[in-house]
Amino acid sequence: MALRSRFYLFGVGAFLLTLGALPSPNVIAAEHSAEPIQEVATAHLPARGIYEIDADHSFAYFGARHHVIGLVRGRFDKIGGTITVSQDLAACDVNITIDVASISTQNTERDEDLRSPAYFDAKKFPTMTYRGRGIRHVSGNTWIMAGSLTMHGATKTVPLTFTFKGMDLSVKAGNPARASFHGSAATKRVDFGMGARDNFLELGTSTEPDVAIEIDVEVAARS
């Protein structure tokens, strides 16, 4: 039984901030100024800065359709990168790299098949990356980014929806601040030239995304 392309990405993971531009009538009246007061909506983001992904506490999962009716789940064990939070939403960015050879579906034979030239071709394309810049607020702590996923020698735009889960309140004074994010995305394996030989058997005639991606990352502020 062979799983057809999956990946994940991840992920990542990660990063956000919103800026509220709110004019204050009291300040305008007192100072005769029309300049708005810009306030960071702290409930929706960590403090601005560059955050590094903590590989030991970050997880990238995927679910890929199998023989039309089935679903195979797996993960990538090696993930790294950075998330940048800025007051300018257009300057927020994500830079994530995943080691393709670290794929695991809890089946050695299937994992080797996925690393082979028929799928990820891990020797020729050892990493997959997700690069994105600029975020848009959806609601509450949820955001979306239209980043680029590069995998198996192809690059496609894959929107990533993510939620800021909050700050680690157990961090002691003097240590880097830590934050957490959850992200999700979906794509089609054929867009990356994977599994095309028997996609009909795997997916039927559906044109919907056949790979779902989930990522949970913890990040630490760069000192």
C-alpha positions in Angstrom: 0.0 0.0 0.0 1.6 3.3 -1.0 0.6 6.7 0.2 0.6 9.3 -2.5 2.2 12.6 -1.9 1.7 14.3 1.3 3.5 16.9 2.9 3.0 19.1 5.3 4.2 22.1 5.9 4.6 23.6 7.8 3.7 25.0 8.8 4.5 26.9 9.7 3.7 28.2 11.7 3.1 31.1 12.8 3.4 35.0 13.7 1.0 37.7 13.8 0.0 41.1 14.9 -2.5 43.7 14.3 -2.4 47.4 14.5 -5.3 49.6 15.5 -5.3 53.1 14.2 -7.7 54.9 16.5 -8.1 58.6 16.7 -8.5 59.9 20.3 -11.0 62.8 20.6 -9.4 63.9 23.9 -5.9 64.1 22.4 -7.2 65.9 19.3 -9.0 68.5 21.4 -6.1 69.1 23.7 -3.3 69.1 21.1 -5.2 70.2 18.0 -3.7 67.3 16.1 -5.4 65.0 13.6 -2.7 62.3 14.0 -4.3 58.9 15.0 -2.9 57.0 18.0 -1.6 53.6 16.9 -2.2 50.8 19.4 -1.1 47.2 19.2 -3.9 44.8 19.8 -1.9 42.8 22.3 -4.6 40.1 22.5 -3.9 39.1 18.9 -0.1 38.9 18.7 3.2 38.5 20.4 5.5 41.5 20.8 7.2 42.6 17.5 10.5 40.9 16.7 12.1 37.8 15.2 11.1 34.5 16.7 12.9 31.2 16.1 11.0 27.9 15.8 11.8 25.5 18.7 12.2 22.2 16.8 11.7 20.1 19.9 8.3 21.6 20.6 7.0 22.0 17.0 5.1 19.5 15.0 4.1 19.3 11.3 1.3 16.8 10.3 -0.5 15.9 7.1 -3.4 13.8 6.0 -3.4 12.5 2.4 -6.2 10.8 0.6 -5.6 7.1 -0.2 -7.6 5.1 -2.7 -10.4 7.7 -2.8 -12.0 6.7 0.5 -9.1 6.3 2.8 -6.8 8.8 4.6 -3.1 8.3 5.6 -1.7 10.5 8.2 2.0 11.3 8.8 4.4 13.9 10.0 7.8 15.5 9.5 10.2 15.3 12.4 12.6 18.0 11.5 11.4 21.6 11.1 13.1 24.9 11.6 12.8 28.6 10.7 11.8 32.0 11.8 8.6 34.1 12.2 8.9 37.9 12.1 6.2 40.1 13.8 6.0 43.7 12.8 3.7 46.6 13.4 3.4 46.8 9.7 1.3 43.8 8.7 2.8 43.8 5.3 6.2 43.2 6.8 5.3 40.2 9.0 6.9 37.1 7.5 7.4 33.3 7.8 10.4 31.4 6.7 10.1 27.6 7.4 12.3 24.7 6.2 11.4 21.0 6.6 13.7 18.1 6.2 11.8 15.8 3.7 13.7 12.7 4.7 12.3 13.1 8.2 8.9 12.0 7.0 7.1 9.3 9.1 3.8 7.5 8.5 4.6 4.7 11.0 5.3 2.3 8.2 9.0 1.9 7.1 8.2 0.5 3.6 5.8 3.3 2.9 8.2 6.0 4.2 11.0 4.7 1.9 8.6 4.8 -1.0 7.7 8.4 -0.2 11.4 9.4 -0.1 11.9 7.8 -3.5 12.0 9.6 -6.9 8.3 8.6 -7.4 7.3 11.1 -4.7 9.3 13.5 -2.6 12.7 12.5 -4.2 14.4 13.3 -1.0 18.0 13.0 -2.4 17.3 15.5 -5.2 15.0 17.8 -3.2 16.1 17.3 0.5 14.0 20.1 1.9 10.6 21.8 1.4 10.1 25.4 2.3 7.3 27.8 3.1 8.0 31.5 2.5 5.4 34.2 3.1 5.3 37.9 3.7 2.3 40.0 4.8 -0.7 38.8 6.8 -4.4 39.7 6.9 -6.7 39.6 9.9 -9.6 37.1 9.7 -11.1 37.4 13.2 -10.0 37.3 16.8 -6.6 35.8 17.0 -6.8 34.2 13.5 -4.9 35.4 10.4 -4.2 34.3 6.9 -1.0 34.5 4.7 -0.7 33.7 1.0 2.8 32.2 1.1 4.7 30.1 -1.3 5.3 26.4 -0.8 8.3 24.9 -2.6 8.4 21.1 -2.8 9.7 18.5 -5.3 11.1 21.3 -7.5 7.8 23.2 -7.8 6.6 26.4 -6.1 2.9 27.2 -5.6 0.9 29.7 -3.6 -0.7 27.9 -0.7 -2.7 30.1 1.8 -1.9 29.4 5.4 -4.5 30.2 8.1 -3.0 30.4 11.6 -4.0 31.3 15.1 -1.9 32.9 17.8 -2.3 30.7 20.8 -0.7 33.0 23.4 2.5 33.5 25.3 4.2 31.1 27.7 3.6 32.6 31.1 6.1 30.3 32.8 9.1 31.9 31.2 11.3 33.4 33.9 12.5 37.0 33.8 15.6 37.4 31.6 14.8 34.5 29.3 13.5 34.9 25.7 9.7 35.3 25.4 7.9 32.3 24.0 4.8 32.1 21.9 2.7 29.4 20.2 0.8 29.2 16.9 -1.4 26.7 15.2 -1.6 26.7 11.3 -3.6 24.8 8.7 -3.5 24.6 4.9 -4.6 22.4 2.0 -3.2 21.6 -1.4 -3.2 19.1 -4.3 -0.3 16.7 -4.8 -0.5 16.8 -8.6 0.3 20.5 -8.4 3.8 19.5 -7.3 4.2 16.6 -9.8 3.8 13.9 -7.3 1.9 10.6 -7.7 0.6 11.6 -11.1 1.0 8.1 -12.5 -1.9 6.7 -10.6 -3.8 9.7 -9.2 -7.1 8.4 -10.6 -6.8 5.3 -8.3 -5.8 7.5 -5.4 -8.2 10.4 -5.8 -10.9 9.5 -8.3 -12.2 12.5 -10.3 -12.2 15.0 -7.4 -10.6 18.4 -8.1 -10.6 19.4 -4.4 -7.4 19.6 -2.3 -6.3 16.1 -1.3 -3.6 16.9 1.3 -4.5 18.6 4.5 -1.7 20.2 6.6 -1.6 21.0 10.3 1.2 22.6 12.2 1.8 23.5 15.8 4.9 25.5 16.7 6.4 27.1 19.7 8.8 30.0 19.0 11.3 31.9 21.1 12.3 35.5 20.7 15.7 35.9 19.2 18.0 37.6 21.7 
